[in-house]
Amino acid sequence: MNKSQFKKLYILCNISLLGAALISGLSFVAQKIGMTYTGPFTFNTLRCAIGSLSILPLIYFFRNSADLNKINTSKAILFKGAFIAGCILFVAFSINQYCMIYAPASKAGFITSLYVIFVPVIAVFMKHKMLLNVKISILLALLGLYLLCSKGSLSFEPWDILLLLSAFFFALHIIVVSHYSKKVSALALSCLQFVFACILSAPFMFILETPALASILAGWKPILFIGVVVTGAAYTLQIFGHKATHPVLATLILSSEAVFALLGGVIILNETLSMREISGCIVMIGAIILSQITPKNKIIQK
């Protein structure tokens, strides 16, 4: 791949990540409605099952693409990567969705978004050294997320600790996906990770909850939206975006979902933004722009 081709791929990957952040940010309304019909494990089982099924038509449509042809030489790597990513997603989804029953949405959003700092921390343990502008971007992103999501006291409850744990697993998922998406088909990896997450969630759905078909059918619209658009489309865009974007920068772009969540509330639910929240949006946008201004598109130094 020459320099011009890489530049085009780099831009396309960043746009894909921004699209994933947009979908994730606008999904909160549907997700809250869906949770009124099912328990967290039922919800996660359904979203992962629908998400994996929604990707199958794309795999068929792009079956002759260079991306999918990677499967022919890397099936073992594909299944290994999908299994690891699926297990991590299962843990992250389960903890996060369960905590949403008890935790206020604003506090949960802020704590979960701390995956912004976990990714570069993990990268440092992998013997990477971040450039100065990325360090500043991370601090700005944290400040922006605080202004966006923190509306009151940050006193800790038991579920706050669990939410922080889920943020770590979301960060770990980004690292794993970034590693394997460069070696295997993004579509296949996305599909299979949801299959494994669904398989892991299903037993807990029957053991800890009592899923009722009537309740599931009553909430089919938000469940289908979360499964197809959010789980299938957004996570596939995220995996594709990792092909040419470093996980630290990818995390900063994905963290903009907090901005889109607020905009969705304003547009869809007629909510109003305070000056504090508007400031948070501006700081977040500044963090993302600053993170992009790096020599030779390098985000870290080894």
C-alpha positions in Angstrom: 0.0 0.0 0.0 1.5 3.3 -1.1 1.3 6.6 0.9 -1.7 7.9 -1.0 -3.7 4.7 -0.5 -2.8 4.7 3.2 -3.9 8.3 3.6 -7.3 7.5 2.0 -7.7 4.5 4.2 -6.7 6.5 7.3 -9.3 9.2 6.6 -12.0 6.5 5.8 -11.2 4.7 9.1 -11.5 7.9 11.1 -14.8 8.7 9.5 -16.0 5.1 10.3 -15.0 5.6 14.0 -16.8 8.9 14.1 -19.9 7.2 12.6 -19.7 4.5 15.2 -19.5 7.2 17.9 -22.6 9.0 16.4 -24.7 5.8 16.4 -23.6 4.8 19.9 -24.3 8.3 21.2 -27.8 8.4 19.7 -28.6 4.9 20.9 -29.3 5.8 24.6 -33.0 6.6 24.1 -33.7 3.2 22.4 -31.5 1.4 25.0 -33.4 2.8 28.0 -36.8 2.0 26.4 -35.6 -1.6 25.6 -34.5 -2.1 29.2 -38.1 -1.5 30.4 -39.1 -4.7 28.6 -36.2 -7.1 29.4 -33.5 -7.9 32.0 -29.9 -7.0 31.2 -28.8 -10.5 30.2 -31.9 -11.0 28.0 -31.2 -7.6 26.4 -27.6 -8.4 25.8 -28.4 -11.9 24.4 -30.9 -10.4 22.0 -28.7 -7.5 20.9 -25.7 -9.8 20.2 -27.8 -12.4 18.3 -29.5 -9.8 16.2 -26.2 -7.9 15.7 -24.4 -11.0 14.4 -27.3 -11.9 12.1 -27.4 -8.4 10.7 -23.8 -8.6 9.5 -24.3 -11.9 7.6 -25.9 -10.1 4.5 -22.8 -7.8 4.4 -20.5 -10.8 4.5 -22.3 -12.3 1.6 -22.4 -9.1 -0.4 -18.7 -8.5 0.1 -17.7 -12.1 -0.1 -15.2 -11.5 -2.9 -13.6 -8.5 -1.3 -9.9 -8.4 -0.3 -11.0 -8.0 3.3 -13.0 -11.2 3.5 -10.4 -13.1 1.5 -8.2 -12.8 4.5 -10.2 -15.6 6.1 -8.8 -18.1 3.6 -5.3 -17.8 5.2 -6.2 -16.8 8.8 -9.1 -18.8 10.1 -7.4 -19.8 13.3 -6.4 -16.2 14.0 -10.0 -15.1 13.2 -11.6 -17.5 15.6 -9.0 -16.7 18.3 -9.5 -12.9 17.9 -13.3 -13.2 17.8 -13.4 -15.5 20.9 -11.2 -13.1 22.9 -13.1 -10.0 21.8 -16.5 -11.8 22.4 -15.5 -12.8 25.9 -14.4 -9.3 26.8 -17.6 -7.8 25.3 -19.7 -10.2 27.3 -18.1 -9.1 30.5 -18.2 -5.4 29.6 -21.8 -5.5 28.4 -23.0 -7.6 31.4 -21.4 -5.3 34.1 -22.4 -2.1 32.3 -26.0 -3.1 31.6 -26.6 -4.4 35.1 -25.2 -1.2 36.7 -27.5 0.9 34.6 -30.4 -0.4 36.7 -29.1 1.4 39.7 -26.7 4.1 38.6 -27.8 7.5 37.5 -27.4 7.9 33.7 -25.1 10.9 33.9 -22.7 9.4 36.5 -22.7 6.0 34.6 -21.9 7.8 31.3 -19.0 9.6 32.9 -17.5 6.6 34.6 -17.9 4.3 31.6 -16.3 6.9 29.3 -13.1 6.6 31.4 -12.1 3.9 28.9 -10.5 7.0 27.3 -7.7 6.8 29.8 -7.5 3.1 30.1 -6.5 2.5 26.5 -3.4 4.7 26.6 -2.5 3.3 30.0 -2.7 -0.2 28.6 -0.6 1.0 25.6 2.1 2.3 28.0 2.3 -1.1 29.7 2.8 -2.5 26.2 6.0 -0.4 26.0 4.6 2.5 23.9 5.4 6.1 24.6 2.7 8.7 23.8 3.4 12.0 22.1 2.8 15.2 24.0 -0.3 16.2 22.0 -2.0 12.9 22.7 -1.3 13.3 26.4 -2.9 16.7 26.3 -5.8 15.4 24.2 -6.5 12.7 26.8 -6.6 15.3 29.6 -8.9 17.5 27.5 -11.1 14.5 26.8 -11.4 13.7 30.5 -12.3 17.3 31.3 -14.8 17.4 28.4 -16.4 14.2 29.6 -16.6 15.5 33.1 -18.3 18.7 32.0 -20.7 16.7 29.8 -21.7 13.9 32.2 -21.1 15.0 35.8 -24.1 16.9 37.1 -23.7 16.4 40.8 -21.7 14.7 43.6 -19.2 12.0 42.5 -19.5 10.0 45.7 -18.8 6.3 45.1 -21.5 3.6 45.3 -20.8 -0.1 44.7 -22.0 0.1 41.1 -19.7 3.0 40.5 -16.7 0.6 41.0 -18.3 -2.0 38.7 -18.9 0.7 36.1 -15.2 1.6 36.3 -14.4 -2.1 35.8 -16.6 -2.2 32.7 -14.8 0.8 31.3 -11.5 -1.1 31.7 -13.0 -4.1 29.7 -14.3 -1.7 27.0 -10.8 -0.3 26.7 -9.3 -3.8 26.6 -11.8 -4.7 23.8 -10.5 -1.7 21.7 -6.9 -2.9 22.1 -7.8 -6.5 21.1 -9.9 -5.4 18.1 -7.2 -3.0 17.0 -4.7 -5.9 17.0 -6.8 -8.5 15.2 -8.6 -6.2 12.7 -5.3 -5.7 10.9 -4.9 -9.5 10.4 -8.4 -10.7 9.6 -11.7 -9.7 8.0 -13.3 -6.8 9.9 -16.8 -8.1 9.0 -16.1 -11.7 10.0 -14.4 -10.6 13.3 -17.4 -8.3 14.1 -19.9 -11.1 13.4 -18.2 -13.8 15.3 -17.4 -11.7 18.4 -21.2 -11.2 18.8 -21.8 -14.9 18.4 -19.5 -15.7 21.2 -20.9 -12.9 23.4 -24.4 -14.2 22.7 -23.5 -17.8 23.6 -22.0 -16.6 26.9 -25.0 -14.3 27.8 -27.7 -16.9 27.0 -27.2 -19.2 30.0 -27.4 -16.2 32.4 -30.5 -15.0 30.7 -32.3 -18.3 31.7 -30.6 -18.7 35.1 -31.0 -15.2 36.5 -33.9 -13.9 34.5 -37.3 -15.1 33.2 -37.5 -13.9 29.6 -41.0 -13.6 28.3 -41.8 -13.7 24.6 -44.7 -11.2 25.2 -42.3 -8.7 26.7 -39.7 -9.1 24.0 -42.3 -8.7 21.3 -43.6 -5.6 23.1 -40.2 -4.0 22.9 -39.2 -5.2 19.5 -38.6 -1.8 18.0 -35.8 -0.6 20.4 -34.4 -4.1 20.7 -34.2 -4.4 16.9 -32.7 -0.9 16.6 -30.0 -1.7 19.2 -29.3 -5.1 17.6 -29.0 -4.0 14.0 -28.0 -0.4 14.0 -26.0 -0.1 17.2 -24.5 -3.6 17.7 -24.2 -4.7 14.1 -23.4 -1.4 12.3 -21.6 0.7 14.9 -19.3 -2.1 16.1 -18.5 -3.1 12.5 -17.6 0.5 11.7 -15.5 0.5 14.9 -13.6 -2.6 13.9 -13.0 -1.3 10.3 -11.8 2.0 11.8 -9.1 0.2 13.7 -7.4 -1.0 10.5 -5.5 2.2 10.1 -6.1 4.2 13.2 -4.1 3.7 16.4 -6.2 2.6 19.4 -5.4 5.7 21.4 -6.7 8.0 18.7 -9.6 5.6 18.0 -10.6 5.9 21.7 -10.6 9.7 21.6 -12.8 9.7 18.5 -15.2 7.1 20.0 -15.4 9.1 23.2 -17.2 11.8 21.2 -20.3 9.6 21.6 -21.0 11.7 24.7 -21.4 14.7 22.5 -23.8 12.9 20.2 -25.8 11.6 23.2 -26.4 15.1 24.4 -27.2 16.3 20.9 -29.7 13.4 20.5 -31.3 14.4 23.7 -31.7 18.0 22.5 -33.0 17.0 19.0 -35.1 13.9 19.9 -36.2 14.5 23.5 -36.2 18.4 23.4 -33.7 18.6 26.2 -31.7 21.8 26.8 -28.0 22.1 27.2 -26.5 24.1 30.0 -23.4 26.3 29.5 -21.4 23.6 31.3 -22.5 20.9 28.8 -21.9 23.2 25.8 -18.4 23.8 27.2 -17.9 20.0 27.5 -18.8 19.6 23.8 -16.3 22.3 22.8 -13.5 20.8 24.9 -14.2 17.3 23.5 -14.1 18.5 19.9 -10.9 20.3 20.7 -9.3 17.1 22.1 -10.2 15.1 19.0 -8.8 17.8 16.6 -5.6 18.1 18.7 -5.1 14.4 18.7 -5.1 14.4 14.9 -2.3 17.0 14.6 0.6 14.6 14.7 3.7 14.3 12.5 3.4 11.5 9.9 0.1 10.4 11.4 2.0 8.8 14.3 0.1 8.6 17.5 2.7 7.0 19.7 6.4 6.4 19.8 8.0 3.1 20.5 
